[in-house]
Amino acid sequence: MEKRLSVGMAIIPILATSLGGLLEETGAFQVLTRKMLEKVKTTGSLISMTIVSTFLAFLVPLINILYGYTGWTITKKSYSK
């Protein structure tokens, strides 16, 4: 069991590096960082942008987990004809 866990933990950085390389090579990473850096003018705005992006990075998966657990959806499940 412990060996399986360590193999799984070794795969995470490999996948993260692969995804980072893919984003870098396609130019998607540059587009994302350019848009964010256009908004940063001072040290305070850099700190604010970091806090907001971190909050959003944790908020979106949390909302998805809650919706999946409760079964609540934004859209109707059945539409009238």
DSSP file (Angstrom, degrees, kcal/mol; ACC not computed):
  #  RESIDUE AA STRUCTURE BP1 BP2  ACC     N-H-->O    O-->H-N    N-H-->O    O-->H-N    TCO  KAPPA ALPHA  PHI   PSI    X-CA   Y-CA   Z-CA
    1    1 A M     >        0   0    0      0, 0.0     4,-1.8     0, 0.0     5,-0.1   0.000 360.0 360.0 360.0 -43.5    0.0    0.0    0.0
    2    2 A E  H  >  +     0   0    0      1,-0.2     4,-1.8     2,-0.2     5,-0.1   0.862 360.0  52.8 -67.3 -35.1    2.8    2.4    0.9
    3    3 A K  H  > S+     0   0    0      2,-0.2     4,-1.9     1,-0.2    -1,-0.2   0.902 107.6  51.7 -66.9 -40.4    4.6    1.7   -2.3
    4    4 A R  H  > S+     0   0    0      1,-0.2     4,-2.1     2,-0.2    -2,-0.2   0.883 108.7  51.4 -62.4 -38.8    1.5    2.5   -4.4
    5    5 A L  H  X S+     0   0    0     -4,-1.8     4,-2.1     1,-0.2    -1,-0.2   0.895 108.8  49.8 -65.7 -41.0    1.1    5.8   -2.6
    6    6 A S  H  X S+     0   0    0     -4,-1.8     4,-1.3     2,-0.2    -1,-0.2   0.851 109.7  51.4 -69.5 -32.8    4.7    6.8   -3.3
    7    7 A V  H  X S+     0   0    0     -4,-1.9     4,-1.3     2,-0.2    -1,-0.2   0.908 110.1  50.0 -67.5 -41.4    4.3    6.0   -7.0
    8    8 A G  H  X S+     0   0    0     -4,-2.1     4,-1.1     1,-0.2    -2,-0.2   0.884 109.3  51.2 -63.4 -38.7    1.1    8.0   -7.2
    9    9 A M  H  < S+     0   0    0     -4,-2.1    -1,-0.2     1,-0.2    -2,-0.2   0.796 107.6  53.7 -69.4 -27.4    2.9   11.0   -5.5
   10   10 A A  H  X S+     0   0    0     -4,-1.3     4,-0.9     1,-0.2    -1,-0.2   0.785 103.5  56.9 -75.9 -27.0    5.7   10.7   -8.0
   11   11 A I  H  X S+     0   0    0     -4,-1.3     4,-2.6    -3,-0.2     5,-0.2   0.828  94.1  67.8 -73.7 -32.1    3.3   10.9  -11.0
   12   12 A I  H  X S+     0   0    0     -4,-1.1     4,-2.5     1,-0.2     5,-0.2   0.928 101.8  43.5 -58.5 -50.3    1.8   14.3   -9.8
   13   13 A P  H  > S+     0   0    0      0, 0.0     4,-2.5     0, 0.0    -1,-0.2   0.864 113.0  53.7 -65.2 -31.7    5.0   16.3  -10.5
   14   14 A I  H  X S+     0   0    0     -4,-0.9     4,-2.2     2,-0.2    -2,-0.2   0.934 111.6  44.2 -65.9 -44.4    5.5   14.6  -13.8
   15   15 A L  H  X S+     0   0    0     -4,-2.6     4,-2.6     2,-0.2     5,-0.2   0.893 113.3  51.5 -65.6 -39.6    2.0   15.4  -15.0
   16   16 A A  H  X S+     0   0    0     -4,-2.5     4,-2.4    -5,-0.2    -2,-0.2   0.909 111.2  47.4 -64.2 -41.9    2.3   19.0  -13.7
   17   17 A T  H  X S+     0   0    0     -4,-2.5     4,-2.4     2,-0.2    -1,-0.2   0.896 111.9  50.6 -65.5 -39.9    5.6   19.5  -15.6
   18   18 A S  H  X S+     0   0    0     -4,-2.2     4,-2.3     2,-0.2    -2,-0.2   0.925 111.6  47.2 -63.2 -44.9    4.1   18.0  -18.7
   19   19 A L  H  X S+     0   0    0     -4,-2.6     4,-2.7     2,-0.2     5,-0.2   0.912 111.6  51.1 -64.0 -42.2    1.1   20.3  -18.5
   20   20 A G  H  X S+     0   0    0     -4,-2.4     4,-2.3     1,-0.2    -2,-0.2   0.910 111.0  48.4 -60.9 -42.6    3.3   23.3  -17.9
   21   21 A G  H  X S+     0   0    0     -4,-2.4     4,-2.6     2,-0.2    -1,-0.2   0.887 111.3  50.3 -64.6 -39.2    5.4   22.4  -20.9
   22   22 A L  H  X S+     0   0    0     -4,-2.3     4,-2.1     2,-0.2     6,-0.3   0.929 111.9  46.9 -64.3 -45.9    2.3   22.0  -23.1
   23   23 A L  H  X>S+     0   0    0     -4,-2.7     6,-1.9     1,-0.2     4,-0.8   0.881 114.4  48.6 -63.4 -38.1    1.0   25.4  -22.0
   24   24 A E  H  <5S+     0   0    0     -4,-2.3     3,-0.4    -5,-0.2    -2,-0.2   0.923 112.3  47.1 -67.3 -44.8    4.4   27.0  -22.6
   25   25 A E  H  <5S+     0   0    0     -4,-2.6    -2,-0.2     1,-0.2    -1,-0.2   0.859 113.0  47.5 -69.3 -36.1    4.8   25.4  -26.1
   26   26 A T  H  <5S-     0   0    0     -4,-2.1    -1,-0.2    -5,-0.2    -2,-0.2   0.630 110.2-120.0 -81.0 -12.5    1.3   26.3  -27.3
   27   27 A G  T  X5S+     0   0    0     -4,-0.8     4,-1.8    -3,-0.4    -3,-0.2   0.432  81.4 118.7  90.1  -1.4    1.6   29.9  -26.0
   28   28 A A  H  ><S+     0   0    0     -5,-0.8     4,-2.2    -6,-0.3    -4,-0.2   0.871  72.6  54.1 -66.4 -36.7   -1.4   29.6  -23.7
   29   29 A F  H  > S+     0   0    0     -6,-1.9     4,-2.6     1,-0.2     5,-0.2   0.902 107.3  50.6 -64.5 -40.9    0.8   30.3  -20.6
   30   30 A Q  H  > S+     0   0    0     -7,-0.4     4,-2.4     2,-0.2    -1,-0.2   0.895 109.9  50.2 -64.9 -40.1    2.1   33.5  -22.2
   31   31 A V  H  X S+     0   0    0     -4,-1.8     4,-2.0     2,-0.2    -2,-0.2   0.927 112.4  47.1 -63.5 -44.8   -1.4   34.7  -23.0
   32   32 A L  H  X S+     0   0    0     -4,-2.2     4,-1.8     1,-0.2    -2,-0.2   0.928 115.3  44.2 -63.3 -46.0   -2.6   34.0  -19.4
   33   33 A T  H  X S+     0   0    0     -4,-2.6     4,-2.7     1,-0.2    -1,-0.2   0.869 111.1  54.1 -70.3 -34.9    0.4   35.7  -17.8
   34   34 A R  H  X S+     0   0    0     -4,-2.4     4,-1.6    -5,-0.2    -1,-0.2   0.921 108.4  49.4 -63.9 -42.9    0.3   38.7  -20.1
   35   35 A K  H  X S+     0   0    0     -4,-2.0     4,-0.7     1,-0.2    -1,-0.2   0.898 114.6  44.9 -62.5 -40.6   -3.4   39.3  -19.2
   36   36 A M  H >X S+     0   0    0     -4,-1.8     3,-0.7     1,-0.2     4,-0.6   0.904 112.2  50.7 -71.1 -40.7   -2.7   39.1  -15.5
   37   37 A L  H 3< S+     0   0    0     -4,-2.7     3,-0.3     1,-0.2    -1,-0.2   0.730  98.9  66.1 -73.2 -21.1    0.5   41.3  -15.7
   38   38 A E  H 3< S+     0   0    0     -4,-1.6    -1,-0.2     1,-0.2    -2,-0.2   0.835 103.0  48.1 -64.6 -31.0   -1.4   44.0  -17.6
   39   39 A K  H << S+     0   0    0     -3,-0.7     2,-0.7    -4,-0.7    -1,-0.2   0.671  93.9  88.8 -83.0 -17.3   -3.5   44.6  -14.5
   40   40 A V     <  +     0   0    0     -4,-0.6     3,-0.1    -3,-0.3    -1,-0.0  -0.733  37.2 145.0 -89.0 116.7   -0.5   44.7  -12.2
   41   41 A K        +     0   0    0     -2,-0.7     2,-0.2     1,-0.2    -1,-0.2   0.647  64.5  25.8-118.0 -31.2    0.9   48.2  -11.8
   42   42 A T  S  > S-     0   0    0      1,-0.1     4,-1.7     0, 0.0    -1,-0.2  -0.769  83.4-102.3-129.3 173.2    2.1   48.4   -8.2
   43   43 A T  H  > S+     0   0    0     -2,-0.2     4,-2.2     1,-0.2     5,-0.2   0.893 120.7  54.1 -63.2 -40.3    3.2   46.1   -5.5
   44   44 A G  H  > S+     0   0    0      1,-0.2     4,-2.5     2,-0.2    -1,-0.2   0.889 107.4  49.4 -62.4 -39.9   -0.2   46.3   -3.8
   45   45 A S  H  > S+     0   0    0      2,-0.2     4,-2.5     1,-0.2    -1,-0.2   0.836 108.8  53.9 -70.5 -30.2   -2.0   45.3   -7.0
   46   46 A L  H  X S+     0   0    0     -4,-1.7     4,-2.0     2,-0.2    -2,-0.2   0.922 110.7  45.9 -65.9 -43.5    0.4   42.3   -7.4
   47   47 A I  H  X S+     0   0    0     -4,-2.2     4,-2.3     2,-0.2    -2,-0.2   0.917 113.5  49.4 -64.8 -43.0   -0.5   41.1   -3.9
   48   48 A S  H  X S+     0   0    0     -4,-2.5     4,-2.7     1,-0.2     5,-0.2   0.917 110.3  50.3 -62.1 -43.8   -4.2   41.6   -4.5
   49   49 A M  H  X S+     0   0    0     -4,-2.5     4,-2.5     1,-0.2     5,-0.2   0.881 110.2  51.0 -62.7 -38.7   -4.0   39.7   -7.8
   50   50 A T  H  X S+     0   0    0     -4,-2.0     4,-2.1     2,-0.2    -1,-0.2   0.919 111.7  46.6 -65.0 -44.0   -2.2   36.9   -6.1
   51   51 A I  H  X S+     0   0    0     -4,-2.3     4,-2.4     2,-0.2    -2,-0.2   0.926 114.3  47.2 -64.4 -44.7   -4.9   36.7   -3.3
   52   52 A V  H  X S+     0   0    0     -4,-2.7     4,-2.6     1,-0.2     5,-0.2   0.924 113.1  47.5 -64.6 -45.1   -7.8   36.8   -5.8
   53   53 A S  H  X S+     0   0    0     -4,-2.5     4,-2.0     1,-0.2    -1,-0.2   0.876 113.0  49.0 -66.9 -35.8   -6.3   34.2   -8.1
   54   54 A T  H  X S+     0   0    0     -4,-2.1     4,-1.4    -5,-0.2    -1,-0.2   0.917 111.3  50.0 -67.1 -42.6   -5.6   31.9   -5.2
   55   55 A F  H  X S+     0   0    0     -4,-2.4     4,-2.3     1,-0.2     3,-0.3   0.924 112.8  46.4 -60.4 -45.7   -9.1   32.3   -3.9
   56   56 A L  H  X S+     0   0    0     -4,-2.6     4,-2.0     1,-0.2    -1,-0.2   0.862 106.6  58.6 -67.0 -35.1  -10.6   31.5   -7.3
   57   57 A A  H  < S+     0   0    0     -4,-2.0    -1,-0.2     1,-0.2    -2,-0.2   0.820 116.5  34.3 -64.6 -29.9   -8.3   28.5   -7.7
   58   58 A F  H  X S+     0   0    0     -4,-1.4     4,-1.3    -3,-0.3    -2,-0.2   0.738 114.6  58.0 -93.3 -26.4   -9.7   27.0   -4.5
   59   59 A L  H  X S+     0   0    0     -4,-2.3     4,-2.5    -5,-0.2     5,-0.2   0.915 100.4  54.2 -72.4 -43.6  -13.3   28.3   -4.9
   60   60 A V  H  X S+     0   0    0     -4,-2.0     4,-2.1     1,-0.2     5,-0.2   0.936 111.6  42.6 -62.1 -49.9  -14.2   26.8   -8.2
   61   61 A P  H  > S+     0   0    0      0, 0.0     4,-2.3     0, 0.0    -1,-0.2   0.881 113.0  54.9 -64.1 -33.9  -13.3   23.1   -7.3
   62   62 A L  H  X S+     0   0    0     -4,-1.3     4,-2.4     2,-0.2    -2,-0.2   0.918 108.1  48.1 -63.7 -42.9  -15.0   23.6   -3.9
   63   63 A I  H  X S+     0   0    0     -4,-2.5     4,-2.7     1,-0.2     5,-0.2   0.909 110.9  51.6 -63.2 -41.9  -18.2   24.7   -5.6
   64   64 A N  H  X S+     0   0    0     -4,-2.1     4,-2.3    -5,-0.2    -2,-0.2   0.892 110.0  49.2 -62.6 -38.9  -18.0   21.7   -8.0
   65   65 A I  H  X S+     0   0    0     -4,-2.3     4,-2.4     2,-0.2    -2,-0.2   0.931 112.2  48.0 -65.3 -45.1  -17.6   19.3   -5.1
   66   66 A L  H  X S+     0   0    0     -4,-2.4     4,-2.6     1,-0.2     6,-0.3   0.915 112.6  48.1 -62.9 -43.0  -20.6   20.9   -3.2
   67   67 A Y  H  X S+     0   0    0     -4,-2.7     4,-2.1     1,-0.2     5,-0.3   0.901 113.1  48.8 -64.2 -39.9  -22.8   20.7   -6.3
   68   68 A G  H  < S+     0   0    0     -4,-2.3    -2,-0.2    -5,-0.2    -1,-0.2   0.869 113.9  46.1 -67.1 -36.3  -21.8   17.1   -6.9
   69   69 A Y  H  < S+     0   0    0     -4,-2.4    -2,-0.2     1,-0.2    -1,-0.2   0.903 121.1  35.8 -73.7 -41.9  -22.4   16.1   -3.4
   70   70 A T  H  < S-     0   0    0     -4,-2.6    -2,-0.2    -5,-0.2    -1,-0.2   0.727  98.7-130.8 -86.5 -21.5  -25.8   17.8   -3.0
   71   71 A G     <  +     0   0    0     -4,-2.1     2,-0.2     1,-0.3    -3,-0.1   0.507  55.7 146.9  83.3   4.2  -27.0   17.2   -6.6
   72   72 A W        -     0   0    0     -5,-0.3     2,-0.3    -6,-0.3    -1,-0.3  -0.543  25.2-173.3 -75.6 137.6  -28.0   20.9   -7.0
   73   73 A T        -     0   0    0     -2,-0.2     4,-0.1     2,-0.2    -5,-0.0  -0.902  32.6-135.0-129.1 160.2  -27.6   22.3  -10.5
   74   74 A I  S    S+     0   0    0     -2,-0.3     2,-0.2     2,-0.1    -1,-0.1   0.824  90.2  60.0 -78.8 -34.4  -27.9   25.7  -12.1
   75   75 A T  S    S-     0   0    0      1,-0.1    -2,-0.2    -3,-0.1     2,-0.1  -0.510  95.4 -97.1 -93.7 161.2  -29.9   24.4  -15.1
   76   76 A K        -     0   0    0     -2,-0.2     3,-0.1     1,-0.1    -1,-0.1  -0.476  21.2-144.6 -72.2 147.5  -33.2   22.6  -15.1
   77   77 A K  S    S+     0   0    0      1,-0.2     2,-0.4    -2,-0.1    -1,-0.1   0.792  86.5  30.3 -84.3 -29.0  -33.1   18.8  -15.3
   78   78 A S  S    S-     0   0    0     -3,-0.0     2,-0.4     0, 0.0    -1,-0.2  -0.997  72.7-153.9-132.7 135.0  -36.2   18.6  -17.4
   79   79 A Y        -     0   0    0     -2,-0.4     2,-0.2    -3,-0.1     0, 0.0  -0.823  20.6-119.1-106.9 143.3  -37.4   21.1  -19.9
   80   80 A S              0   0    0     -2,-0.4    -1,-0.0     1,-0.1     0, 0.0  -0.527 360.0 360.0 -79.3 149.0  -41.0   21.5  -21.0
   81   81 A K              0   0    0     -2,-0.2    -1,-0.1     0, 0.0    -2,-0.0   0.456 360.0 360.0 -97.8 360.0  -41.8   20.9  -24.7
